[in-house]
């Protein structure tokens, strides 16, 4: 089996990592006004340098900053787009066993991209790692797909066509800006195409006035627009998830409902696919995986600290390989360990045990 020298790698990970106690304490002090932004940044810099070393020591070929400068996997990026503001909602988003914080977005002006703090965040990561630096940002659908009141000022965008056009162009500029900053491995975190596999979510969107059948192709085309200006040496992947907040989930449903959009319409290089529970369905949709693309199997859960059996993981890889070539498969956790700063309910040593195990299994399966 051939080794992979380009992303995605045989042993990879989604991106976010549990926030260390020192970082959580610094963010709390900043929120209370007890320290300034420069003091918080100094703590972030130190903790990111440390977590980079831990990823490299764990044998990972791709390294992230753990999303340590963010409070959410998606909102911090969206708040940095032109025309998008932070919004306090009447309530949070309902997950299986908990409701999120009530922070959200509001589109109050023409959407655009004229720079973003996360460009500098990436540059810091790149300057401090010896492996492939990986940047993660939300897919464009994150601005529209939450099952809450539509976040758009109708006086700015009376119809959705122009809204989606501007959103796609803003992302196109953002992706190119990351490339120009040296990024060659970018991951788009796509929750809401995966959520369209959930009948309850589809009904929520229908009740909001949307057509669930139309949203999947729209979201797919937004991704294609976002990556339409990248040179050939940049790898863009997408991560598919049904929600990850304090070890709970938002939706369920196999990929069949969206398999045509995912595999035939969207032009990313690889798919990080949630596969740690029955909520994601079977491996049959992998039949549609194009020969020039890869599926990174998220067989290791981030929602608990229990370490999976290596034999079980290897058996599941074998099951997936019945529907596509083993050469087109890789292994990762099913999601990030901390999609929000609160993190999932497991300990840091359990997190690192899972990441090390992924590398060990990958070496046994693919010989890397």
C-alpha positions, -999 to +999 in steps of 0.1 A: +000+000+000+014+034-010+023+060+016+006+094+014+028+124+012+000+148+005-032+156+024-054+140+035-031+116+053-037+080+063-038+091+099-054+125+101-077+145+124-105+170+121-089+199+138-102+211+171-086+200+204-095+203+240-086+237+254-060+235+282-069+248+316-045+278+313-062+289+281-097+285+295-086+306+325-071+333+303-103+335+282-124+339+313-102+367+326-104+384+293-142+382+293-142+398+327-118+425+316-091+414+340-065+410+313-061+427+279-061+412+244-023+412+243-021+391+274-046+367+261-027+364+228+005+356+247-013+327+265-028+315+232+006+316+214+022+296+242-005+270+243-007+266+205+031+261+204+027+234+230-002+216+212+017+217+179+045+198+196+020+173+210+005+166+176+039+161+161+049+138+189+017+118+184+029+111+148+004+132+130+014+145+095-011+174+096-011+199+124-037+225+135-037+252+161-065+232+179-088+261+171-075+276+204-082+312+194-119+305+187-150+301+209-170+283+181-159+261+151-179+284+128-191+317+143-157+333+149-149+330+112-183+342+101-182+372+124-151+383+105-168+385+071-179+419+058-217+424+064-219+398+092-224+407+128-225+389+161-261+383+172-276+373+206-305+350+198-336+344+219-323+309+226-296+284+217-297+255+192-313+223+205-290+193+205-299+158+217-293+164+254-284+201+257-290+236+242-261+256+230-252+292+240-274+317+223-248+333+201-254+336+164-250+357+133-269+385+116-264+396+080-267+434+082-248+444+051-234+432+018-214+401+024-177+403+014-142+395+024-116+422+029-093+404+053-096+383+084-078+377+117-076+340+109-051+346+081-026+357+108-037+327+129-027+304+101+006+322+095+015+316+132+007+279+129+028+276+098+057+293+113+058+270+143+053+235+130+074+211+111+046+191+095+018+201+071-002+230+087-039+225+082-065+253+084-101+246+092-130+270+085-167+265+083-183+257+049-204+285+035-237+268+045-228+276+082-241+312+077-275+300+066-281+264+078-288+267+115-324+257+123-332+291+137-349+322+122-333+333+089-303+355+099-307+380+069-318+416+069-344+415+041-337+451+032-301+441+023-311+409+005-347+408-005-341+375-023-317+347-016-300+345-050-279+376-045-272+365-009-258+332-020-238+348-049-221+373-025-215+345+001-198+323-025-176+352-038-166+362-002-155+326+004-136+325-029-116+355-018-111+340+017-098+307+003-074+325-020-062+346+009-053+315+029-035+301-002-015+334-005-006+331+032+010+297+025-019+274+032-018+242+011-043+222+032-077+236+039-107+219+054-143+231+051-164+220+080-198+211+065-225+203+090-256+213+071-254+191+041-250+162+065-280+175+085-301+174+053-299+136+058-320+140+089-358+141+083-365+162+115-340+188+104-355+189+069-389+196+084-374+224+105-361+240+074-393+235+056-412+251+085-388+281+082-398+285+046-369+268+029-369+239+004-347+211+017-344+196-018-329+228-031-305+235-002-281+206-008-273+216-044-270+253-033-246+244-005-226+222-029-223+250-054-212+274-027-183+251-019-174+248-056-174+286-059-152+289-028-125+266-042-127+278-078-097+300-076-072+276-060-039+265-077-033+228-082-010+225-052-037+233-026-057+205-012-093+212+000-113+187+019-146+188+037-156+174+070-192+161+074-208+162+108-242+160+124-234+183+153-208+182+181-214+201+213-205+190+248-204+154+235-240+156+221-253+156+186-279+175+165-290+151+139-290+115+124-293+099+091-272+081+065-254+098+037-277+084+010-300+114+009-271+137-001-247+112-018-252+127-053-244+162-041-215+151-020-198+128-045-209+139-079-215+177-075-189+189-050-153+190-062-132+187-030-102+163-028-114+144+002-142+138+027-139+135+064-169+113+071-185+109+105-189+071+110-186+065+148-222+054+154-253+041+137-265+077+133-243+080+101-257+049+084-237+024+064-207+025+041-227+019+009-226+056-003-188+051-007-196+033-039-200+068-054-165+080-043-147+091-075-114+074-082-093+106-077-107+113-042-104+100-007-127+093+022-113+097+057-133+074+079-142+090+112-144+057+131-130+070+164-154+089+184-146+122+201-177+122+222-164+098+249-130+090+263-134+052+259-106+040+236-119+019+207-106-017+200-080-016+173-094-049+159-129-033+157-115-003+139-096-025+114-127-046+108-147-015+100-121-003+076-123-037+059-161-033+057-157+002+041-132-012+016-160-035+002-175-004-014-144+015-025-107+008-028-086+006+004-062+029-013-089+056-012-094+054+025-078+070+055-086+072+093-095+100+117-116+109+147-153+114+138-151+151+147-131+176+166-126+171+203-138+207+210-160+221+183-167+249+209-144+261+236-163+241+262-151+209+246-164+173+247-166+153+279-133+135+280-099+141+294-068+154+275-049+122+280-079+103+265-078+126+235-041+120+229-045+082+234-071+082+206-049+102+182-019+080+189-040+049+183-052+063+150-016+065+138-008+030+150-038+015+133-030+034+101+005+020+101-009-015+105-035-012+078-016+009+052+020+002+062+029+038+068 
